[in-house]
Amino acid sequence: MNIATLWIIAGIVLILSELMATSIVAVFLGVAAIIVGLLLNYDIISSYSLQFLIFAVLSLAMLFSVRSHCKRWFVGYTADSTEQPSNVASDIGVRVIVHSTFEQGAGRVVLNGVQWDAESNDPLQAGDVAWVIANQGIKLQVSANKPN
């Protein structure tokens, strides 16, 4: 196996690793590695120092020029455009719909069009109405009874 093939395989592995990392960094390293592999394959470059120099320059150039444009494609908020993102403090006392039946005190609810993990001491079924009584980071504490 020649060095050009190793660069191309490394590039593909880096791009695939982005599926797990989601930091939008490895994909640029992967593209740069593939380009270096192709340049080697077509005998445009040959020295090791030039390989690593081109890899570094391409990686940094793409990282700083393209990453910010690509990052907005991976925003995690999924509510409709008419809905506002959740404001933790103002969500206490808000009505939610139970999305999945609570088992052993845990389930999912829909708040502002977004599904949340939730906990409750009440037996809640899918479709029931519940009320937010607390927020524990990314988990809501809900109750079948409206808080006072």
C-alpha positions as CSV (number, residue, x, y, z in Angstrom):
1,M,0.0,0.0,0.0
2,N,1.5,3.3,-1.0
3,I,1.6,6.6,1.0
4,A,-1.1,8.2,-1.3
5,T,-3.5,5.5,-0.4
6,L,-2.8,5.9,3.3
7,W,-3.6,9.7,3.0
8,I,-6.9,9.0,1.2
9,I,-7.9,6.3,3.7
10,A,-7.0,8.6,6.6
11,G,-9.1,11.3,5.0
12,I,-12.1,9.0,4.6
13,V,-11.8,7.9,8.3
14,L,-11.6,11.5,9.5
15,I,-14.7,12.4,7.5
16,L,-16.6,9.4,8.8
17,S,-15.5,10.2,12.4
18,E,-17.3,13.5,12.0
19,L,-20.6,11.6,12.2
20,M,-19.8,10.9,15.8
21,A,-18.0,14.0,16.8
22,T,-20.2,16.7,15.2
23,S,-17.7,19.4,15.9
24,I,-17.3,20.1,12.2
25,V,-13.5,19.9,12.4
26,A,-12.5,16.4,11.4
27,V,-14.3,16.8,8.0
28,F,-11.8,19.5,7.0
29,L,-8.9,17.5,8.1
30,G,-10.3,14.6,6.1
31,V,-10.7,16.7,3.0
32,A,-7.2,18.0,3.3
33,A,-5.8,14.5,3.7
34,I,-7.7,13.3,0.6
35,I,-6.3,16.2,-1.4
36,V,-2.7,15.4,-0.2
37,G,-3.3,11.8,-1.2
38,L,-4.5,12.8,-4.7
39,L,-1.5,15.2,-5.1
40,L,0.8,12.3,-4.2
41,N,-1.0,9.9,-6.5
42,Y,-0.6,12.2,-9.5
43,D,3.1,12.8,-8.6
44,I,2.5,16.6,-8.0
45,I,4.2,16.4,-4.7
46,S,6.6,13.9,-3.2
47,S,8.5,15.1,-0.1
48,Y,7.2,14.3,3.4
49,S,7.7,17.9,4.5
50,L,5.7,19.2,1.6
51,Q,2.9,16.6,2.3
52,F,2.5,17.8,5.9
53,L,2.9,21.5,5.0
54,I,0.1,21.2,2.4
55,F,-2.1,19.2,4.8
56,A,-1.6,21.8,7.5
57,V,-2.2,24.8,5.3
58,L,-5.3,23.3,3.6
59,S,-6.8,22.1,7.0
60,L,-6.3,25.5,8.6
61,A,-7.5,27.4,5.6
62,M,-10.7,25.4,5.3
63,L,-11.2,25.4,9.1
64,F,-11.1,29.2,9.4
65,S,-12.8,30.1,6.1
66,V,-15.6,27.4,5.7
67,R,-16.4,26.1,9.2
68,S,-18.5,29.1,10.3
69,H,-20.6,28.8,7.1
70,C,-21.2,25.0,7.6
71,K,-21.8,25.2,11.4
72,R,-25.2,26.9,10.9
73,W,-26.5,23.8,9.1
74,F,-26.1,21.8,12.3
75,V,-28.1,23.9,14.7
76,G,-29.9,21.6,17.2
77,Y,-33.1,23.6,17.7
78,T,-36.1,21.8,16.0
79,A,-39.1,23.9,16.8
80,D,-41.3,25.5,14.1
81,S,-40.2,29.0,13.0
82,T,-43.2,30.5,14.8
83,E,-42.1,29.0,18.2
84,Q,-39.5,30.5,20.5
85,P,-36.7,28.5,22.1
86,S,-37.2,27.5,25.7
87,N,-36.4,30.0,28.5
88,V,-35.8,27.8,31.5
89,A,-37.0,30.2,34.2
90,S,-40.2,31.1,32.5
91,D,-41.1,27.5,31.7
92,I,-42.0,26.7,35.3
93,G,-45.8,26.4,35.5
94,V,-46.2,25.9,31.8
95,R,-48.5,23.2,30.4
96,V,-46.9,20.4,28.4
97,I,-48.2,17.4,26.6
98,V,-46.9,13.9,27.5
99,H,-45.3,12.4,24.4
100,S,-44.4,9.0,25.7
101,T,-45.9,7.1,28.7
102,F,-43.8,7.5,31.9
103,E,-42.2,4.3,33.0
104,Q,-40.5,4.2,36.4
105,G,-40.9,8.0,36.7
106,A,-39.3,8.9,33.4
107,G,-40.8,9.8,30.0
108,R,-40.8,12.5,27.4
109,V,-43.0,15.7,27.1
110,V,-43.4,18.3,24.4
111,L,-42.7,21.9,25.4
112,N,-42.8,24.7,22.8
113,G,-42.8,22.2,20.0
114,V,-39.6,20.5,21.3
115,Q,-39.4,17.1,23.0
116,W,-37.8,17.0,26.5
117,D,-36.8,14.2,28.8
118,A,-38.9,14.5,31.9
119,E,-39.4,12.9,35.3
120,S,-42.5,12.7,37.4
121,N,-43.9,11.1,40.5
122,D,-47.3,10.9,38.8
123,P,-48.4,8.0,36.4
124,L,-48.6,9.9,33.1
125,Q,-49.7,8.4,29.8
126,A,-49.0,9.6,26.3
127,G,-51.4,12.4,25.4
128,D,-51.9,13.5,29.0
129,V,-51.5,17.1,30.1
130,A,-48.8,17.9,32.7
131,W,-47.2,21.0,34.2
132,V,-43.6,21.9,34.5
133,I,-42.7,22.2,38.2
134,A,-38.8,22.4,37.9
135,N,-36.0,22.2,35.5
136,Q,-32.9,20.0,36.2
137,G,-30.6,21.0,33.4
138,I,-31.8,19.2,30.3
139,K,-34.6,17.3,32.2
140,L,-37.9,18.7,33.2
141,Q,-39.7,17.8,36.4
142,V,-43.4,17.6,35.6
143,S,-46.6,17.0,37.5
144,A,-50.2,16.0,36.7
145,N,-51.4,18.8,38.9
146,K,-51.0,22.5,38.0
147,P,-48.7,24.3,40.5
148,N,-50.0,27.2,42.5
